[in-house]
Amino acid sequence: MTKRKDDQSTQSHFRTNRVYKEGDKWFFHTREGTIEGPFHNELEARTQIDTYIKLTILVLLSDLDELSLEPLELEQAG
């Protein structure tokens, strides 16, 4: 499991109770404290959680200073 740099605890977190129904619409809570939705059904809400997590990981990876896809410039001896 990926740990974010601002996470303080090494405790495991589980997705239980992250998805819930209010009226006839479905929502989910994020680790960041937001509520996402509404979705038409539970499957759509759970699918969107997976999408949300993947996008969050991509954003976290893009913020890494050590990660570079730029080619290295080699100094010319001369």
C-alpha positions as CSV (number, residue, x, y, z in Angstrom):
1,M,0.0,0.0,0.0
2,T,1.3,3.5,-0.9
3,K,1.9,5.8,2.1
4,R,1.6,9.5,1.5
5,K,4.4,11.8,2.7
6,D,2.1,13.6,5.1
7,D,0.7,10.4,6.6
8,Q,1.7,10.2,10.3
9,S,0.6,6.7,11.1
10,T,1.7,3.3,9.9
11,Q,-1.7,1.9,10.9
12,S,-3.7,0.2,8.1
13,H,-6.9,1.8,6.9
14,F,-9.7,-0.1,5.3
15,R,-12.4,1.1,2.9
16,T,-15.3,-0.3,5.1
17,N,-18.2,2.1,5.3
18,R,-16.6,4.4,2.7
19,V,-19.7,4.0,0.4
20,Y,-23.1,4.8,1.7
21,K,-26.6,5.5,0.4
22,E,-28.6,8.6,1.1
23,G,-32.1,8.6,-0.3
24,D,-31.8,6.9,-3.7
25,K,-28.2,8.2,-4.4
26,W,-24.8,6.8,-3.5
27,F,-21.8,8.6,-2.1
28,F,-18.3,7.8,-0.8
29,H,-15.9,9.4,1.7
30,T,-12.3,10.1,0.8
31,R,-9.2,10.0,3.1
32,E,-8.9,13.7,2.4
33,G,-12.3,14.3,4.1
34,T,-14.4,15.0,1.1
35,I,-17.7,13.4,0.1
36,E,-17.9,12.4,-3.6
37,G,-21.2,11.8,-5.5
38,P,-24.0,11.4,-6.0
39,F,-23.9,8.2,-8.0
40,H,-26.8,6.2,-9.4
41,N,-25.9,2.9,-7.7
42,E,-23.4,1.3,-5.4
43,L,-21.4,-0.3,-8.2
44,E,-20.9,3.1,-9.8
45,A,-19.8,4.6,-6.5
46,R,-17.3,1.8,-5.9
47,T,-16.0,2.1,-9.4
48,Q,-15.5,5.8,-8.9
49,I,-13.5,5.2,-5.7
50,D,-11.1,3.1,-7.7
51,T,-10.8,5.9,-10.3
52,Y,-10.3,8.5,-7.5
53,I,-7.5,6.5,-5.9
54,K,-5.7,6.0,-9.2
55,L,-5.9,9.7,-10.0
56,T,-4.7,10.6,-6.5
57,I,-1.7,8.3,-6.9
58,L,-0.9,9.9,-10.3
59,V,-1.0,13.3,-8.8
60,L,1.2,12.2,-5.9
61,L,3.7,10.7,-8.3
62,S,3.8,13.8,-10.4
63,D,4.8,15.8,-7.3
64,L,7.9,13.8,-6.6
65,D,11.0,16.0,-7.2
66,E,13.2,12.9,-7.5
67,L,11.3,11.5,-10.4
68,S,12.3,12.8,-13.7
69,L,11.6,11.6,-17.2
70,E,13.9,14.2,-18.7
71,P,17.0,12.9,-20.4
72,L,20.2,13.7,-18.7
73,E,22.5,16.2,-20.3
74,L,26.1,14.9,-20.3
75,E,28.9,17.3,-20.2
76,Q,31.2,17.3,-23.2
77,A,34.8,16.6,-22.5
78,G,37.0,19.0,-24.3
